[in-house]
């Protein structure tokens, strides 16, 4: 033990605080019974993946619905992956989707909370104290193997079909004496620090995963690195120290981390700490020509959260969709509680799928349409302005030229007491209503449907404009449409038309379709009466005159 302390002091001469000191500095949190402490711990790569959003959303709900704490920790010890302003991208990006943190770094460089620093590169001294503790106890040691030596070992293991790793007879530096290690360090030899694993691969551990249930895995017997040559900790070790001192209780993460569980449990045991509870989420997958694969940021634009902003799908609608992936019973609840915020739903690990949830763009669009149907036209207008100003400046100028006109247009379906189901994104506003803006009503391709003879079309339009009155109520307006039918030989009574269609040139539906197409170029639009009122008689005449 004395030699171990000499070795530890040689490696960490300036570390005076002990594990016990840090235990006192970061006491157990004073929270209600059953409260959960969760975290989101990304690398600041400047990219938010939809899978990461689902994981952070899950952790957020699980913590806050239990009266607990949800914090952000930045894992920036892998300096090659760190990008400038990466932390702010994460904070602001998640905030746009309703995910906010109780503790962690802020965009102005400050930090909130009593359990920081919340950036790993600022916690080096803490990690060193914990590593020093392991060395003193003989549970960790310096490894002087070079990259070339390790590569040769891996080649040998591969050729002989052995497990890859630094264990057993392959752990060359595990059994060198402490005095020899001290000598090597004094001679300036480079080293990393490894744990001296007490595990045996032939033994099994059983873990109760909160989503996947009982998981049986071999015990870890690999002497994993816990400190790199630059003095920074490895991911596995930083995870132990940070989650223990920040008093995390539950960890939600992708199931690609499931194989690391024996390592993490072993590290907690080596310090005598209580292991955390883990919930491993299956990755969001995609149907690729009949094959199911994990959604990829390289192949799939839907993997990046920026995609939803560019497409104009509201962040809230995205979160509603993710909630259906998160808990199998959310959709049923939402269909009965559309007016309530999704935070009213009680999320539960037991209702999370053990298998990979399949990304369904059609379902997302349907949920988004429902979301839009519940919004007031004024809100849709204001949010759409933000979207178009950023992504379509030309249409933004057209859309905002007459706010009242655009708001009334968005409100048309509501005037006839029907929830709108034509908009799934802000981009759809332009697609669905561009014909209502004169600047975009050019080079029209008319979808005439049944009546296609241009002379018959002009006859209908001329007769109709002569009786049209902007002040008519809807019933009076429709009666005048019927009068035009009777005058021109079209059936004003659909029952009479069905009984003897050959007696008429068409019916009232055919006639109003001609009016609709002449006004919009389309055979399917929102309520025709409301469109006519909104355009005004002068504009109606101008559009009728455009028909060749």
C-alpha positions as CSV (number, residue, x, y, z in Angstrom):
1,X,0.0,0.0,0.0
2,X,2.9,2.4,0.8
3,X,4.5,1.8,-2.6
4,X,1.1,2.3,-4.2
5,X,0.8,5.7,-2.5
6,X,4.3,6.6,-3.7
7,X,3.3,5.7,-7.3
8,X,0.0,7.6,-7.0
9,X,1.8,10.7,-5.7
10,X,4.3,10.5,-8.5
11,X,1.6,10.4,-11.1
12,X,-0.6,13.0,-9.3
13,X,1.7,15.2,-7.2
14,X,-0.8,18.1,-7.0
15,X,-3.9,16.2,-6.2
16,X,-4.6,16.6,-2.5
17,X,-8.4,16.2,-2.3
18,X,-9.7,12.7,-1.8
19,X,-12.8,10.8,-2.9
20,X,-14.2,11.5,0.6
21,X,-13.7,15.2,0.1
22,X,-15.7,15.2,-3.1
23,X,-18.4,13.1,-1.5
24,X,-18.8,15.9,1.1
25,X,-18.7,18.6,-1.6
26,X,-21.4,16.9,-3.6
27,X,-23.9,15.5,-1.0
28,X,-27.0,13.6,-1.8
29,X,-29.7,15.8,-3.3
30,X,-32.6,16.9,-1.1
31,X,-35.4,15.7,-3.2
32,X,-38.8,14.1,-2.6
33,X,-39.0,10.3,-2.2
34,X,-39.1,8.7,-5.6
35,X,-37.7,11.7,-7.4
36,X,-35.4,10.8,-10.3
37,X,-32.3,12.6,-11.4
38,X,-31.5,12.1,-15.1
39,X,-29.1,13.7,-17.5
40,X,-28.4,14.3,-21.1
41,X,-24.6,13.9,-21.7
42,X,-23.7,14.6,-25.3
43,X,-20.4,15.5,-27.0
44,X,-20.5,19.0,-28.4
45,X,-20.4,17.9,-32.1
46,X,-22.9,20.5,-33.3
47,X,-25.4,17.9,-34.4
48,X,-28.6,16.8,-32.8
49,X,-29.8,13.3,-33.9
50,X,-33.5,12.4,-33.7
51,X,-32.4,9.4,-31.5
52,X,-30.6,11.7,-29.2
53,X,-33.7,14.0,-29.0
54,X,-35.9,10.9,-28.1
55,X,-33.4,9.9,-25.4
56,X,-33.2,13.5,-23.9
57,X,-37.0,13.9,-24.2
58,X,-37.4,10.6,-22.3
59,X,-35.0,11.6,-19.5
60,X,-36.6,15.0,-19.3
61,X,-40.1,13.6,-18.8
62,X,-39.0,10.9,-16.4
63,X,-37.2,13.4,-14.1
64,X,-39.8,16.2,-14.1
65,X,-42.8,14.0,-13.7
66,X,-41.3,12.5,-10.6
67,X,-40.4,15.9,-9.1
68,X,-36.7,15.3,-9.8
69,X,-33.9,17.0,-11.7
70,X,-32.8,16.9,-15.3
71,X,-29.4,18.3,-16.1
72,X,-27.1,18.8,-19.0
73,X,-23.5,17.5,-18.9
74,X,-21.1,18.1,-21.8
75,X,-18.7,15.3,-22.5
76,X,-15.9,17.0,-24.4
77,X,-12.9,14.9,-23.5
78,X,-12.8,13.6,-27.1
79,X,-11.3,16.8,-28.4
80,X,-11.3,15.6,-32.0
81,X,-15.1,15.6,-32.1
82,X,-15.6,18.9,-30.4
83,X,-16.8,21.8,-32.6
84,X,-16.9,25.5,-31.9
85,X,-20.1,26.7,-30.4
86,X,-21.2,23.0,-30.1
87,X,-22.6,23.5,-26.6
88,X,-24.9,26.4,-27.6
89,X,-26.1,24.3,-30.6
90,X,-27.2,21.6,-28.1
91,X,-28.8,23.9,-25.6
92,X,-30.7,26.1,-28.2
93,X,-31.5,23.1,-30.4
94,X,-33.1,21.1,-27.7
95,X,-34.9,24.2,-26.3
96,X,-36.6,24.6,-29.7
97,X,-38.1,21.1,-29.1
98,X,-39.3,21.9,-25.6
99,X,-36.4,20.2,-23.8
100,X,-34.9,22.4,-21.1
101,X,-32.5,21.7,-18.2
102,X,-32.6,22.5,-14.5
103,X,-28.8,22.5,-14.3
104,X,-25.8,22.6,-16.6
105,X,-24.0,25.0,-18.8
106,X,-25.7,28.1,-20.3
107,X,-25.3,29.8,-23.6
108,X,-23.6,32.8,-22.0
109,X,-20.8,30.6,-20.6
110,X,-22.1,30.5,-17.1
111,X,-23.4,27.3,-15.3
112,X,-26.5,26.7,-13.3
113,X,-26.6,24.2,-10.4
114,X,-24.6,23.1,-7.4
115,X,-23.1,19.9,-8.8
116,X,-20.8,21.2,-11.5
117,X,-18.7,21.9,-13.3
118,X,-21.0,20.4,-15.9
119,X,-18.3,20.3,-18.6
120,X,-16.0,17.4,-18.4
121,X,-12.9,19.2,-19.6
122,X,-13.3,21.4,-16.5
123,X,-13.4,18.4,-14.1
124,X,-9.9,17.0,-14.7
125,X,-8.8,17.4,-11.1
126,X,-11.9,15.5,-9.8
127,X,-11.2,12.6,-12.1
128,X,-7.5,12.5,-11.1
129,X,-8.5,12.3,-7.4
130,X,-10.7,9.2,-8.1
131,X,-8.0,7.6,-10.3
132,X,-5.4,8.3,-7.6
133,X,-7.7,6.5,-5.1
134,X,-7.8,3.4,-7.2
135,X,-4.0,3.4,-7.6
136,X,-3.5,3.7,-3.9
137,X,-5.8,0.8,-3.4
138,X,-4.1,-1.3,-6.0
139,X,-7.1,-1.4,-8.3
140,X,-5.5,0.6,-11.1
141,X,-2.0,0.7,-12.7
142,X,0.0,2.5,-15.3
143,X,0.3,0.7,-18.7
144,X,3.3,1.4,-20.8
145,X,2.4,-0.7,-23.9
146,X,2.8,1.1,-27.1
147,X,0.2,1.3,-29.9
148,X,2.4,-1.0,-32.0
149,X,2.4,-3.6,-29.2
150,X,-1.3,-3.4,-28.7
151,X,-1.9,-3.8,-32.4
152,X,0.2,-7.0,-32.5
153,X,-1.8,-8.4,-29.6
154,X,-5.1,-7.6,-31.4
155,X,-3.7,-9.3,-34.6
156,X,-2.8,-12.4,-32.6
157,X,-6.2,-12.5,-30.9
158,X,-7.9,-12.1,-34.3
159,X,-5.9,-14.8,-35.9
160,X,-6.4,-17.2,-33.1
161,X,-10.1,-16.4,-32.8
162,X,-9.7,-15.0,-29.2
163,X,-11.7,-12.2,-27.6
164,X,-10.2,-8.8,-28.4
165,X,-9.0,-7.0,-25.3
166,X,-6.4,-6.3,-22.7
167,X,-7.0,-9.2,-20.2
168,X,-5.5,-12.3,-18.7
169,X,-2.1,-13.2,-20.3
170,X,-2.6,-10.3,-22.8
171,X,-2.5,-7.7,-20.0
172,X,1.3,-7.3,-20.1
173,X,1.7,-4.4,-17.7
174,X,-0.8,-5.7,-15.1
175,X,1.7,-7.6,-13.1
176,X,4.8,-5.4,-13.3
177,X,5.9,-4.4,-9.9
178,X,5.1,-1.0,-8.4
179,X,8.8,-0.2,-8.1
180,X,9.3,-1.0,-11.8
181,X,6.4,1.2,-12.8
182,X,7.8,4.0,-10.7
183,X,11.2,3.6,-12.4
184,X,9.6,3.7,-15.9
185,X,7.7,6.9,-15.1
186,X,10.8,8.5,-13.7
187,X,12.6,7.6,-16.9
188,X,10.0,9.5,-18.9
189,X,8.2,6.5,-20.5
190,X,4.7,7.3,-21.7
191,X,1.7,5.6,-20.1
192,X,-2.0,5.4,-19.6
193,X,-3.9,4.2,-16.5
194,X,-5.9,1.0,-16.6
195,X,-8.2,-0.6,-14.0
196,X,-7.1,-3.9,-12.6
197,X,-10.3,-5.7,-13.3
198,X,-11.4,-8.2,-10.6
199,X,-13.9,-9.8,-13.1
200,X,-14.1,-13.2,-14.7
201,X,-15.5,-13.6,-18.1
202,X,-17.0,-17.0,-17.3
203,X,-19.1,-15.5,-14.6
204,X,-22.5,-13.9,-15.5
205,X,-24.1,-10.8,-14.2
206,X,-27.8,-10.2,-14.3
207,X,-29.1,-6.7,-14.7
208,X,-32.7,-5.5,-14.5
209,X,-32.9,-3.0,-17.4
210,X,-35.9,-0.7,-17.0
211,X,-37.0,-1.2,-20.6
212,X,-35.5,-4.5,-21.7
213,X,-36.0,-6.4,-18.4
214,X,-33.5,-8.9,-17.2
215,X,-30.3,-8.9,-19.1
216,X,-27.6,-11.6,-18.6
217,X,-24.1,-10.7,-19.6
218,X,-20.5,-11.9,-18.9
219,X,-18.7,-10.1,-16.2
220,X,-16.0,-7.6,-17.4
221,X,-12.5,-9.0,-17.1
222,X,-10.8,-6.4,-19.4
223,X,-8.4,-3.9,-17.9
224,X,-10.0,-1.0,-19.6
225,X,-8.1,2.4,-19.8
226,X,-9.5,5.0,-17.5
227,X,-7.0,7.8,-18.2
228,X,-5.4,8.6,-21.6
229,X,-1.8,9.9,-22.1
230,X,-3.1,13.5,-22.1
231,X,-4.4,13.0,-18.6
232,X,-8.0,13.1,-19.6
233,X,-10.3,10.3,-18.5
234,X,-11.9,7.8,-20.8
235,X,-15.7,7.9,-21.3
236,X,-16.3,5.0,-19.1
237,X,-14.5,6.4,-16.1
238,X,-15.8,9.9,-16.5
239,X,-19.3,8.4,-16.6
240,X,-18.7,6.8,-13.2
241,X,-17.4,9.9,-11.5
242,X,-19.8,12.4,-12.9
243,X,-23.0,10.3,-12.5
244,X,-22.1,9.4,-8.9
245,X,-21.1,12.9,-7.8
246,X,-24.0,14.6,-9.6
247,X,-26.2,12.1,-7.9
248,X,-27.8,10.7,-11.0
249,X,-30.4,8.0,-10.3
250,X,-31.6,6.9,-13.8
251,X,-29.7,6.8,-17.2
252,X,-31.6,6.7,-20.5
253,X,-29.4,6.0,-23.4
254,X,-29.3,4.1,-26.7
255,X,-28.9,0.4,-26.5
256,X,-25.6,0.5,-28.4
257,X,-24.3,1.2,-24.9
258,X,-25.7,-2.0,-23.5
259,X,-22.4,-4.0,-24.0
260,X,-20.7,-1.4,-21.7
261,X,-23.0,-2.2,-18.8
262,X,-20.6,-4.8,-17.2
263,X,-17.8,-2.2,-17.2
264,X,-19.9,0.5,-15.7
265,X,-21.4,-1.7,-13.0
266,X,-17.9,-3.0,-12.2
267,X,-16.5,0.5,-11.8
268,X,-19.3,1.4,-9.3
269,X,-18.5,-1.7,-7.4
270,X,-14.8,-1.0,-7.2
271,X,-15.6,2.2,-5.4
272,X,-18.4,0.7,-3.3
273,X,-20.9,3.0,-4.9
274,X,-24.6,2.1,-5.5
275,X,-25.0,1.3,-9.2
276,X,-27.5,3.4,-11.2
277,X,-30.7,2.3,-12.9
278,X,-30.4,2.0,-16.6
279,X,-33.0,2.2,-19.4
280,X,-31.6,1.3,-22.8
281,X,-33.6,2.7,-25.7
282,X,-33.8,0.8,-29.0
283,X,-32.7,2.9,-31.9
284,X,-35.2,4.6,-34.3
285,X,-35.2,2.5,-37.5
286,X,-36.3,3.0,-41.0
287,X,-37.8,0.7,-43.7
288,X,-35.3,0.8,-46.6
289,X,-36.8,-1.0,-49.6
290,X,-38.2,-3.8,-47.3
291,X,-35.2,-4.0,-45.1
292,X,-35.2,-2.5,-41.6
293,X,-32.1,-0.5,-40.5
294,X,-31.1,2.1,-37.9
295,X,-31.8,5.6,-39.1
296,X,-28.6,7.2,-40.3
297,X,-27.4,10.8,-40.2
298,X,-25.4,10.0,-43.4
299,X,-28.3,8.5,-45.4
300,X,-31.5,9.9,-43.9
301,X,-32.3,13.7,-43.7
302,X,-34.9,12.9,-41.1
303,X,-32.1,11.9,-38.7
304,X,-31.1,15.6,-38.2
305,X,-33.4,17.9,-36.2
306,X,-32.5,20.7,-38.7
307,X,-34.5,18.8,-41.3
308,X,-37.8,19.4,-39.4
309,X,-37.1,23.1,-39.2
310,X,-36.3,23.3,-42.9
311,X,-39.5,21.3,-43.8
312,X,-41.5,23.6,-41.6
313,X,-42.9,20.9,-39.3
314,X,-43.6,22.5,-35.9
315,X,-41.3,21.3,-33.1
316,X,-44.3,20.5,-30.9
317,X,-45.7,18.2,-33.6
318,X,-42.3,16.4,-33.7
319,X,-42.5,15.9,-29.9
320,X,-46.0,14.6,-30.1
321,X,-44.7,12.1,-32.7
322,X,-41.7,11.1,-30.5
323,X,-44.1,10.6,-27.6
324,X,-45.9,7.9,-29.7
325,X,-42.5,6.2,-30.1
326,X,-41.7,6.6,-26.4
327,X,-44.8,5.1,-24.9
328,X,-47.1,2.6,-26.7
329,X,-50.2,4.0,-25.0
330,X,-49.6,7.7,-25.7
331,X,-51.4,7.8,-29.0
332,X,-54.6,6.5,-27.5
333,X,-54.4,9.0,-24.7
334,X,-53.7,11.9,-27.1
335,X,-56.6,11.0,-29.4
336,X,-58.8,11.6,-26.3
337,X,-56.9,14.6,-25.0
338,X,-55.9,16.7,-28.0
339,X,-56.4,19.9,-26.1
340,X,-54.0,18.9,-23.3
341,X,-50.2,19.3,-23.4
342,X,-48.3,16.1,-23.9
343,X,-46.6,16.7,-20.5
344,X,-49.9,15.8,-18.8
345,X,-49.4,12.2,-20.0
346,X,-47.6,10.0,-17.4
347,X,-44.7,8.4,-19.2
348,X,-43.6,5.0,-18.0
349,X,-40.5,2.9,-18.7
350,X,-42.8,-0.2,-18.8
351,X,-44.6,1.1,-21.8
352,X,-41.4,1.7,-23.8
353,X,-40.8,-0.7,-26.7
354,X,-38.0,-3.3,-26.4
355,X,-37.8,-3.4,-30.2
356,X,-36.7,-0.7,-32.6
357,X,-39.4,1.9,-33.2
358,X,-40.0,2.4,-37.0
359,X,-39.8,6.0,-38.3
360,X,-43.1,6.7,-40.0
361,X,-43.2,10.0,-42.0
362,X,-46.9,9.6,-42.8
363,X,-47.8,9.2,-39.2
364,X,-45.7,12.3,-38.3
365,X,-47.6,14.3,-41.0
366,X,-50.9,13.1,-39.7
367,X,-50.0,14.1,-36.1
368,X,-48.8,17.5,-37.4
369,X,-52.1,18.0,-39.3
370,X,-54.0,17.4,-36.1
371,X,-51.8,19.8,-34.3
372,X,-52.4,22.5,-36.9
373,X,-56.1,21.9,-36.7
374,X,-56.1,22.9,-33.1
375,X,-54.3,26.2,-33.6
376,X,-55.8,29.6,-34.0
377,X,-55.2,31.2,-37.4
378,X,-53.3,34.1,-35.8
379,X,-50.8,31.7,-34.3
380,X,-50.3,29.8,-37.5
381,X,-49.7,33.1,-39.3
382,X,-47.2,34.3,-36.7
383,X,-45.2,31.1,-36.7
384,X,-45.4,30.8,-40.5
385,X,-43.9,34.3,-40.8
386,X,-40.8,33.2,-38.8
387,X,-40.5,30.1,-41.0
388,X,-40.9,31.9,-44.3
389,X,-38.6,34.8,-43.3
390,X,-35.8,32.3,-42.8
391,X,-36.5,29.7,-45.6
392,X,-38.5,31.5,-48.3
393,X,-38.0,35.2,-48.3
394,X,-39.9,35.8,-51.5
395,X,-43.1,34.2,-50.2
396,X,-42.6,35.9,-46.8
397,X,-42.9,39.3,-48.6
398,X,-46.1,38.1,-50.4
399,X,-47.6,36.4,-47.3
400,X,-47.0,39.4,-45.0
401,X,-48.1,42.2,-47.4
402,X,-51.7,42.0,-46.1
403,X,-51.8,40.2,-42.7
404,X,-55.6,40.4,-42.4
405,X,-56.0,38.7,-45.8
406,X,-53.5,35.9,-44.9
407,X,-55.0,35.3,-41.5
408,X,-58.5,35.1,-43.0
409,X,-57.3,32.7,-45.6
410,X,-55.9,30.4,-42.9
411,X,-59.2,30.7,-41.0
412,X,-61.4,29.6,-43.9
413,X,-62.0,26.1,-42.8
414,X,-62.9,27.2,-39.3
415,X,-65.7,29.5,-40.7
416,X,-67.5,26.3,-41.8
417,X,-66.8,24.6,-38.5
418,X,-64.4,22.0,-39.9
419,X,-60.9,21.5,-38.4
420,X,-58.3,22.1,-41.0
421,X,-56.5,18.9,-42.2
422,X,-54.7,20.4,-45.2
423,X,-51.6,21.6,-43.5
424,X,-48.9,19.4,-42.0
425,X,-46.1,22.0,-42.2
426,X,-45.6,25.8,-42.7
427,X,-44.3,24.9,-46.1
428,X,-47.7,23.5,-47.0
429,X,-49.3,26.9,-46.6
430,X,-47.6,28.1,-49.8
431,X,-48.3,24.8,-51.5
432,X,-52.0,24.8,-50.5
433,X,-52.8,28.5,-50.9
434,X,-50.4,30.0,-53.4
435,X,-53.2,30.5,-55.9
436,X,-54.8,33.0,-53.5
437,X,-51.9,35.4,-54.0
438,X,-52.0,37.2,-57.4
439,X,-48.2,37.3,-57.6
440,X,-48.2,33.5,-57.8
441,X,-51.3,33.1,-59.9
442,X,-49.5,33.0,-63.3
443,X,-49.2,30.4,-66.0
444,X,-52.2,28.5,-64.6
445,X,-52.8,25.0,-65.6
446,X,-56.6,24.7,-65.2
447,X,-58.0,21.4,-63.9
448,X,-61.4,21.6,-65.4
449,X,-62.7,18.1,-64.7
450,X,-66.0,17.3,-66.4
451,X,-66.8,20.5,-68.3
452,X,-63.9,21.2,-70.7
453,X,-65.4,23.0,-73.6
454,X,-64.0,26.6,-73.4
455,X,-67.2,28.1,-74.8
456,X,-69.3,26.4,-72.2
457,X,-66.9,27.5,-69.5
458,X,-67.0,31.1,-70.6
459,X,-70.8,30.9,-70.7
460,X,-70.9,29.7,-67.1
461,X,-68.5,32.4,-65.9
462,X,-70.3,35.2,-67.7
463,X,-73.7,34.2,-66.4
464,X,-72.3,33.7,-62.9
465,X,-70.5,37.0,-62.5
466,X,-73.7,38.8,-63.5
467,X,-75.6,37.4,-60.5
468,X,-72.7,37.4,-58.0
469,X,-73.2,39.7,-55.0
470,X,-70.4,40.0,-52.4
471,X,-73.0,40.7,-49.7
472,X,-75.0,37.5,-50.2
473,X,-75.2,35.0,-47.3
474,X,-74.1,31.5,-48.2
475,X,-77.6,30.2,-48.9
476,X,-78.5,33.1,-51.1
477,X,-75.2,32.6,-53.0
478,X,-75.8,28.9,-53.6
479,X,-79.4,29.6,-54.8
480,X,-78.0,32.0,-57.4
481,X,-75.6,29.2,-58.5
482,X,-78.7,27.0,-59.0
483,X,-80.4,29.8,-61.0
484,X,-77.5,29.9,-63.3
485,X,-77.8,26.1,-63.7
486,X,-81.5,26.4,-64.6
487,X,-80.8,29.1,-67.1
488,X,-77.9,27.3,-68.9
489,X,-79.3,23.8,-68.9
490,X,-77.6,22.3,-65.9
491,X,-79.4,20.4,-63.2
492,X,-79.9,22.5,-60.0
493,X,-81.4,19.5,-58.3
494,X,-79.0,16.6,-57.8
495,X,-81.8,14.1,-57.4
496,X,-83.4,15.1,-60.7
497,X,-80.0,14.8,-62.3
498,X,-79.4,11.3,-61.0
499,X,-82.8,10.2,-62.3
500,X,-82.3,11.5,-65.8
501,X,-78.6,12.7,-66.4
502,X,-79.0,12.8,-70.2
503,X,-81.6,15.6,-69.9
504,X,-78.9,18.0,-68.6
505,X,-75.5,19.4,-69.7
506,X,-74.3,18.7,-66.2
507,X,-75.2,19.5,-62.6
508,X,-74.7,22.2,-60.0
509,X,-71.5,20.5,-58.7
510,X,-70.0,20.6,-62.2
511,X,-70.9,24.3,-62.6
512,X,-69.4,25.3,-59.2
513,X,-66.3,23.3,-60.2
514,X,-65.9,25.5,-63.2
515,X,-66.1,28.6,-61.0
516,X,-63.6,27.0,-58.5
517,X,-61.1,26.1,-61.2
518,X,-61.3,29.5,-62.9
519,X,-60.6,31.2,-59.6
520,X,-57.8,28.8,-58.4
521,X,-56.7,26.5,-61.2
522,X,-57.6,23.6,-58.9
523,X,-60.6,21.4,-58.5
524,X,-60.1,20.8,-54.8
525,X,-59.9,23.8,-52.5
526,X,-61.3,25.0,-49.2
527,X,-64.8,26.3,-49.1
528,X,-65.6,28.1,-52.4
529,X,-68.0,30.6,-50.9
530,X,-65.3,31.8,-48.5
531,X,-62.7,32.0,-51.2
532,X,-65.0,34.2,-53.3
533,X,-65.6,36.5,-50.4
534,X,-61.9,36.8,-49.6
535,X,-60.8,37.5,-53.2
536,X,-63.5,40.2,-53.9
537,X,-65.5,40.8,-57.0
538,X,-62.9,42.8,-58.8
539,X,-60.3,40.1,-58.4
540,X,-62.9,37.4,-59.4
541,X,-63.5,39.3,-62.7
542,X,-59.8,39.6,-63.3
543,X,-59.3,35.8,-62.8
544,X,-62.3,35.0,-65.0
545,X,-60.9,37.1,-67.7
546,X,-57.7,35.1,-67.7
547,X,-59.5,32.0,-68.9
548,X,-58.7,31.7,-72.6
